[in-house]
Amino acid sequence: MEVKSKTNSGQFSEEPEFISESSITTSRTKVDLNNLIKKVKDEEKRSKRQNFVISAAALSAIAVFGIILTL
């Protein structure tokens, strides 16, 4: 498995670090489906809100451009 490491400046280094599969430990934890469903719904709400804001900004820009053209 190839993993690129982040440097202190926040950029990825070009040197790949290799991690052996045996060094990765897996733990058996229970996943709460209610939490997962809530996260998905929250993400959908954020996505819808972001799409609405982008659409409103685009329509506003078109309206302003149209007003400027009519003057």
C-alpha positions in Angstrom: 0.0 0.0 0.0 1.4 3.4 -1.0 0.8 6.3 1.3 2.0 9.9 0.5 3.0 11.7 3.6 2.2 15.4 4.3 5.1 17.7 5.0 5.0 20.5 7.6 4.1 23.0 4.9 0.9 21.1 4.1 2.0 19.8 0.8 2.4 16.1 0.0 5.9 14.9 -0.5 6.9 13.0 -3.6 8.5 10.2 -1.7 6.0 7.4 -1.1 6.1 5.6 2.3 5.3 1.9 2.2 3.3 0.4 5.0 3.1 -3.4 5.2 -0.3 -4.9 5.5 0.7 -6.7 8.7 1.5 -3.4 10.4 -2.1 -2.2 10.1 -4.2 -3.5 12.9 -7.9 -3.8 12.6 -10.2 -3.5 15.5 -13.7 -5.0 15.7 -15.9 -2.1 16.8 -19.6 -1.9 16.5 -21.0 0.8 14.1 -24.1 2.6 15.2 -26.4 2.7 12.1 -28.3 5.6 13.5 -25.2 7.7 13.6 -24.3 6.8 10.0 -27.8 7.7 8.8 -27.6 11.0 10.6 -24.3 11.8 9.0 -25.6 11.0 5.6 -28.7 13.2 6.1 -26.5 16.0 7.4 -24.3 15.7 4.4 -27.3 15.8 2.1 -28.6 18.9 3.9 -25.2 20.6 3.5 -25.1 19.7 -0.2 -28.6 21.0 -0.9 -27.8 24.2 1.0 -24.6 24.7 -1.0 -26.3 24.0 -4.3 -29.0 26.6 -3.3 -26.4 29.2 -2.5 -24.5 28.6 -5.7 -27.8 28.8 -7.7 -28.8 32.0 -6.0 -25.4 33.6 -6.7 -25.6 32.6 -10.4 -29.1 34.0 -10.7 -28.1 37.2 -9.0 -25.1 37.6 -11.3 -27.3 37.0 -14.4 -29.9 39.6 -13.1 -27.2 42.2 -12.4 -25.7 41.6 -15.8 -29.1 41.9 -17.4 -29.8 45.2 -15.6 -26.4 46.6 -16.7 -27.1 45.6 -20.3 -30.5 47.4 -20.2 -29.0 50.7 -19.0 
